[in-house]
Amino acid sequence: MPQVNISDFSAVLFDLDGVIVDTEGQYSLFWKQIGEEYMPGMPDFALAIKGRTLTQIYDTYFPDAADRAAITERLNAFERQMDFPYIAGAREFLEALQAQGVPTAIATSSNCDKMACLYARHPEIKNLVTAVLTAEDARRSKPAPDCYLAAAERLGADISNCIVFEDSPNGLAAGRASGAFVIGVCTSLAAAEIEPLCDAYIEDFKEFI
């Protein structure tokens, strides 16, 4: 268990994919295929876009409207059949925070359509956190800190007294830029890679249970 006392903080903020639900592997396969088809000269495309909104991915890499429409159709179909298993210990940790009265928020780069797919599989998740902020709630996507600043504001918490749980380079950078205490979750990166990017790290949430 990391040497972090949750009760010392006023709120806890979470990324979604790779932090609450174990979907990063599925998304990596999807975006790897897209990268191979559309960006053959960029072998790390799937990693480069982690933590970014779909709008930002399109604005940066896919200027053609036909390409965007085709990718959106494939992504929507993919997300409708995705699995959304919890990261080990995540649900139990959320339940424990709820029982202790700790304000919590999910701040994700996912859009509302994707969240509808998640809620269809896990309707309970909306009741496990105080607030959910999606891509539609932040002016800039990660690595900008907007989503975490907005989440802290929604909870009425000082961001400097919040914990952020993140797994991707863009998300960890967003947490750091927000001024929060950042805990990395080793789902997308190995411990040696994630350690320099955060204040503490865990393998999964069983370390808090």
N, C-alpha and C positions, 0 to 999 in steps of 0.2 A: 504493500500500500504506500502511495507517495506521501511525503511529509507535508500534507496539505490539510488544514482543518476547514472543512466546508463552512462551518458555523462562523468563521471569521469574515465571510463575504456576505454581501447583501442580496446577491442574485447569481444565478448560474445560467449561462447561455450556451446553446449547443448548435453546432452544424447538424445536418441530417444524415446525408449519405456518407457512409464510412465512419460515422460517429454513433448515431442512434440505430440506423438500419444498415445491414451488411449488403450494400448494393454496388460498391465501387468496382468489384470484379466484373459484374454484369455490364455496367456502363463502360468500363475499360474495353471490353470486347466489342461493344457497339461502336464506340468512337474510334477504336483501332481500325475497324472495318471501313468506317467513313473516311478516316485519314488515308488509308491505303488506296481508296478509290479516288478521292478528291485532292489529297495532299501527299502524293507519293514521295516527295522530297523531304518530308518532315516525319521521321520515324517515331518521334516522341509526341505526336499530336495528342493522343489521349491524355497524357500527363499534363501537357501544356494548357489544356482547357479545363482541368479540374477546378472546381470552385467558381467558375464563371457562369453567368446566366446564358441562356440560349440566345438572347438578343445580342449580348456581347460577342459570343462565338460567331454569330452570323455577321455582325458588323466588322469583325476583325478578319475573318477568313472566307466568308461566302457572300460576296457582293451580288451574285446573280440570283434573281428572284426565283427562277425555276429550280435552281439547286436548293434554295431554302425550302421551297414547297415540298420537294421530293424528300429531303432529309426530315422535315417535320412530320410528314406522313409516316415515314419509317419509324421515327422516334415514338410517335404516339402509339403505333401498333406494338412496338417493343415494350413500352411502359405498361400497356394494358395486360401483358402476360408475364410481367416481372414478378419475381419473388421479393418479399420485403422482410427477411428474417432480422430479428433484433441482434445487434452486437451483444456479445456475451455480457450479461449483467446490466445492460442498459435499461431495460424495463424496470427491473427491481430497484435500480438506483433512482430512476424518476419517481417511482412510487414512494421510496424512502424520503426524497426531498419534499414531495407533496405532503407526506405525513408530518414532516417537520415544519411545514409552512414556509419553505424557502421558495421565493418567486423564481420561476424558470421560463425560458423562452427558447424556441427553435428559430434560428435565423438561417434560412436556406436560400441558395441560389436557384432552387427549383421553382417552377411556376405553378399556378393554381391548377392547371390541367393535370400535371404530374401528381400534385398533392391529392387530388380526387382519387387517383389510382391507389395511392397509399392508404387513404381513409377507407376505401372499399375493403382492403385487406386488414387494416388495423383501426377500426372505428374508435377504439379506446384511446388512441394516441392524443386526440384533441383534449381529452380530459386529464391527461397525465402532465400537461404543461400549462402554465399560466397564459402564454401567448404563442402564436405561430406567425412568423414574418416570412414572406416569400419574395421572389424576385420582383414582384410588383410593388413592394414596400421600400425598396432602396433605390436611390438615384443612381448610384454607381455600384457595380458588383465587385466582389473580392478580386484583387487584393486590397481595394479601398475598404476602409473600416465602416462604411455607412450602415450596413446591416446590423452590426453589433452596437453601434451608437444608437440606432433607432430602437433596437430591442431593449437596451438599458432604459431609454427614455420611456418606452411603452410600460416598463415595469416600475418606473419612478425611482430607478437606482442610479447611483453614480458609477459610471463605467469603470473608474479606477478601483472600485470595490466589487467588481464582478469577476467571475471566472468564465473563460471561454474554453470550450472543448472543441478541438479541430483536428483534422487529419491530413489535409492537403497543403502543399506549399503556399498556394494563394490564400487559403483560409487561415493558415497560421500567420501569414503576413498581415491579413486583415485584423486578426485578433491583437497582434502586437501593435499595429498602428492605432487601434482604438484606445489603447492604454489599459486594457484589462490584463489580468493574470491569465496566461495562456497555458493550458495543459494539452499536449499532443497525444493523440490516440494512434497507436502503431498499427493501423490497418492499411494505409496506402504506402507508408514509408517504414523502413526498418528503424530500430531505436537509434542506431548510430547516425542516421540521416536526419531524424526528427529532433534529436536532442538540441542541436544548435538553434533551432527555430522556435523554441518554446521555453517556458519557465520550469516545466516539469512534464513528464510523460508517463503514460500507462499503456499496458498491452490491451486491456479492456476494463470494463467497469466492475468486474469481479473483485478488483483491488480495493473497491470502496464498500464492498458488502461484507 
